[in-house]
Amino acid sequence: MTATSGAVWGRAEQQDFRSRVRGTLLGGAVGDALGAPVDGLTTEEIRAEYGVEGLVDLTFGYGRRGAVTHHTQLTLFTVDGLIRAQVRRDTGAWHPPTDLHRAYLRWAATQRDWGPDERRKDDGWLAREEWLYARRDPSRALLIGFGDENMGTLEAPKSPGELGPEAVARSAPFGLLVGWEPQLVAQLAVECAAQTHGHPAAYLSAGAYAVIVHALARGESLDGAVQRALALLAARPGHQPVSDALQYALGAVRQGMPTPARVEELAGDGAADGLLAAAVYCALVGEDVRHGLCLAVNQAGPSGAAGALTGGLLGALHGETALPPAWLAELEGRPTILELADDFAMEMTQGPALHGPAGSSPGWLARYPRGAQPPPDGR
């Protein structure tokens, strides 16, 4: 696995990449915040509460407008883990799934600790952000998967029957590894998803989502990105439910005006493959980001996850400037998300200047400590 050297990035390319990184992370968070208050409500209940058009603006959840859930929290720790994996390459002990697992354990600790004053020096800066310590209804699969130090793997996954969308919803950052080959992006996303969601339909959905984001971040169309994901899925055992769901989403685009009923049909029972299909559909048919996100969340089922997945796609496709400014203004944790997004973009484009053979930045290594633990099996 290799990352793009900063030497190949021109200034315009760096600016475009940063906009797509920001768009992906902010878009996912905005979609999460939009959908969370109606999570699990039926379409009729949503309309009874918000009117015939359903939810069309941010509303109150967890005591404020624009509050995010564990989907966004874990996505940010995915980014943190990816940066630290890149920094750890210099030590020769590089095993990204292990670095991501450590990042997710840092998230799990926020769900147990009272606040960042309890954290260790080597936990880095993200784990000291007070707002991330709010407990936002993490699923049982997440609490079990990250409930101890043992890392789930494809050979021995945590919760082997788990089909939920939580692993997919934290996987957009893998797609932002634009210097990696798509099959390596898929493999890392799949291995990290298996740490909590061991059913093939769940972890392959995470891999497919990461590949779609990867293609979008590299400037491809959404339709082309989905086709790329389908081609990679075809070689994976157990891919059929995910491939069928994506094919169904592409076909649904040609079946007339989008409706909540069609989104619900795609989403099915709220499993990972259905939510992925619904997000792809909403991103394809949405007139703009706002419309696509409203389509995603105004349906029975996991509206927060659907919004997060759709927002990640639209943000990667269009960049941060396409996102609704009024929603961004109220988004919980926006300064942290922007700071982390810009750190990720800087690491991916200029990493050698931050911690390479020619020298390193002590401040950067304090933000993203290398740590001393060896990866499993000496890798």
N, C-alpha and C positions, 0 to 999 in steps of 0.2 A: 504494500500500500504506500503510495507516495502522494505528496501534496505539491501543488504548483509552487514553484519558486517565485519569490517576489520580483525577480529580474524580468519576468515575461509580462508583467502587468504595466500597461500604459496608464496615464492619469485618467483618461476617459473611461477605460475599463474598470479601474478601481472605483470611480464614482458610481458607475452603473452597478457594479457588484454590491457596493455598500447600500445603495438604494434598494436592491432586491433583498439583501439580508434584513435590512430594517423592515421592508414591506412584509417579508415572511413572518418575522417575529411579532411585529405590531398587528398584522392582519390576523394571525392566529389568536392573539390575545383579545382583540376587539370582537372577533367571532365568538370566542369563549364567553366574554362578558355579556354579549348580546343574548346568547342562548341560555346561559345559566339560570336566569330567573324562571324560565318556562320549561326547564328540564323535566321530562316525564309527564307534562300535561298533555291532554288530548287536544286536537285541533279545536274542538268545540269549547273546551275550557279556556284555551288561549283567546278565542274570539269573544267569549263572554267577558273576559277580563280586559281586553285591549281593543275591542271593536271588530268590525267585519273584516278589516284588512289584517288583523292580527297584530303582532308586535312589530313596530316599524321604527323604534328608537330604543336607545339604552334605557333601562329601567332599574329599579332598586333590587338588589340582591345582596345578601350578607351585610345589610345595613347601609349600603351606598350605591350610587350609580356607577357603572363601569367596573364592578368588582370581578376579578378573574377567579378561576378555580384551580384545582390541582393540575389540570391539563397545561395551563400556562406555567405554573410553578415548575413542573417537571421538564417542560420544554426548555426553560432557562437553564436548568441544571444539565440538560443535554448539551447545550452550548458551552457551558462551563467545563464539562468533561471533555469535550472535543478540543477546546483550547489547551487544556492541561495535557491531553494526550500528545498534542503537537510539541508542547514544551518538553515533555518527558522523552521524546525521541532522542534528544541529545545525550541521555544517560545510557542509551543502548538497550534499555529495558522497556520496550514499546509493545504494548498489547492493548489496543483501543477498547475492546469490550470490558477489560478490567478497569480501565480508567473511567469509563462510563458508569460501571457498576459502583465505583467509589463515589462518583458524583451523585448517583441516585441514593446512595446511603446517606450522603450529606443532606439531601432533601428529606429523607425519612427521619433524620434527627431533628429537623425543624418541626416535624409533626409531634415530637415528644418533648422537646426543650421548651422552656418558657420564653427564651429570647436569645439574641446573638451574644450576649455577655457570657454565655456558657460555652462558646465555641473555642476550639484550639487554634493556635496560630497558623497551622498548616491547612486550615479549612478554606483559606482564601477569602476574597472580599464578598462574593455573592452570598455566602452563608452568614454574613453579618448584616444583611438587609432585613430590617425589622419586619417589614410588611410581608415577607415570605413565610413568617411563622404562623400565619393564620391557617387554621385547619379548614379546608374547603371540600369536605365530603369525599375524601379519597376512597376509592373502591377497595373491597376486601382483597382483590387480586394484588393491588399495589402494596397494601400493608403486609400481606403474606410474602410477596416476592422480595420486598426489601426489609423484612422483619428480622433478618439475621445476616451474618457475614457471608453465608454461602451463596454463590452466584449461580443462577440458573443458566444452563447451556442448551444447545440444540439436542445434545445427547441426553441430557438430564434436565429438562426444563422445569421451572416452577409452574405450578398449576397447569398441568398438561391438557386439561379440558377447557381452559379459559378462552372464551371467544370475544370478550369485550373490546371496545375501541380505545382503551386508555393507552396501550402501547403505540398504536398508530398516531394518536394525538400528540405524542411527545417526539415524533420522529422527523418532523420537517427539517431540523438542523442538519441531519445527515445528508440531505439533498443539497445543502449549501457547500459541501466539499467539492466544489466545481473542478478542482484539479485532479480528482480521482476518477477512475474509470467507473461507469455506471454499475457494473457487476460487483465492484468492491463496495460501493455505496450501499447497494442492496444487501450484500452479505453482512456488513456491519449493522445495518438497521435490523435485520432479521435476528442476528445473534443477541443484540441488546433487547429486542422485544421479548425474546424467549426467557429473559430474566424474570418476567412476570406473567407472560401470556404464552403458554406452551402449545396451544392448538395451532396447526399449520395455517388455518385460515386467518388467525390473528397475526402471527408473526410474518407471514407472507404479505398480508395487507400493509404492514409497516414497511416492508421492503419495497413494495410497489409504490407506496406513497412517497418514500424517499427518492425513488428513481424519477417519479413525475416532477417533484420539486427540483431535482437536479437538472433535468432537461429544461424546465422553465427558467431556472437561474442562469442557464447558459444561452438563453434567448430563443428557445424553440417554442412552437405553438403548443397549446394545451392538448389538442387532438394528437399532435405528433408525440408529445410527451407520454400520453397514455399508450399509444402504440409501442413506444420503446419499452414501457413497463410490461406490456403484454408479451413482447418478444422475450424478455428476460424471465418472466414467470414461467414460460412454457417448458423450461428445462428443470423446473423445481417440482419434486414430488409433493402432491397434495395441493397443487395450484388451482385446480379446476373451479372451486367455488369463487375464488378471487377473480380469476380470469373471466368467468361467466358474469359476475357482477359488473365488472368494468365494461364488458361488451354490451351488457344490457343498458348501462348508463349511456354509452355512445348511441345506441339505437333509440333510446328514449328521447334524445334531442330532436329527432325528426318526427315526433308524434304530437305536434301541436303545441299550444301555449302551455307553459309550465304551471302546475297547480300543486298545492300541498299534498293532494292525494297521490300524485305521481312521485313526489319526493318520499312520501311515506312508503309507497310500494317499493322503491329502491332501497330505502333504509331497512325495510323488513323488521326483524325483531331487535334491531339495535346492535347486532354483532359487527365486528370490525369490517368485514368485507362489504356489508350493506351500507354502513356509514361512509366508507370510502367511495362507493359508487354514487351515493347521494351527493357527496361533496363535489365529485367530478362533474356530475350533472348540473348542480347549481352554479358552479364556476363557469361551465360552458354556456348555459342559457341566460345567466344573469345579464341584465342590460348594463349594469355597472357594479361596482363592489357592494354598494349598499343593497341593491336589489338582490344580488346573489346571496348575500348573507341573510337577508330577511327570508328568502326562499328556504334556506337551509334550516333555520331555527323554528319556523312556523309549521311544525309537524310534531306528531306524537313520537316520543322516543328521546334519546339523548341529544337534546338540542345544543347543549354546550359543546359536546364533542363534534357534532355536525358543523357548528359555526366555526370552531377552531380549525377543523380540516379545510373547510371552504376558504376561510380567511388566509390560511397559509398558502393555498394555491393561488389565490388572487393577488396576494402580496408579492409572491415570487414572480408572477406573470407581469404585473404592472409596476411594481416598485412602490415605495412609501407614499409618493405624492398622489396616488390614486385612492388612498384610503380616506374615509370621511373625516375631515378635520374636527368637526364638533364631537365626534365619538372619541377621537384620539385625545382631545382636550380633557376628557373625563376618565380616561382609562387608568385604572389602578396600576401603579408601578411603572408608568411610562418612562420616567427618567432612567430607571434601572434597566429597562428593556433596551432603550436607545444606547446606553453606555455599553451594555454587553454586546449588542449588535455591532457597534463600532469596534470594540475590542476584537470580536471574531473576524471582522473584515480586515483589520490590521494584521492579525496573526496570519491569516491565510494569504495575504498579499505581500507582507513584509516580515514574516517570521524570522528569517535568517538575520535580519538587522536587530531583532529584539533578543535573540538568544542563540546566536550562531557562533561559528569558529572565530569570527573577527571581533567578537565582544558581545556583551549582554547588558540588558537594562535591569539593574537591581529592583527598580520599582515594578517592572513587569513580572519578575520572578516572585515578588512578594504578593502580587495579585493572583498569580497562577503558580503556586508552589509545585515543584517537581515531585516532592515526596520521596520516600526512601523504600517503600514496599516493593519487592519484586513481583512481577506478574505470575500467574499460576504456571506450574510445570516448567518453570525456568525460561518461559518464552519472553 
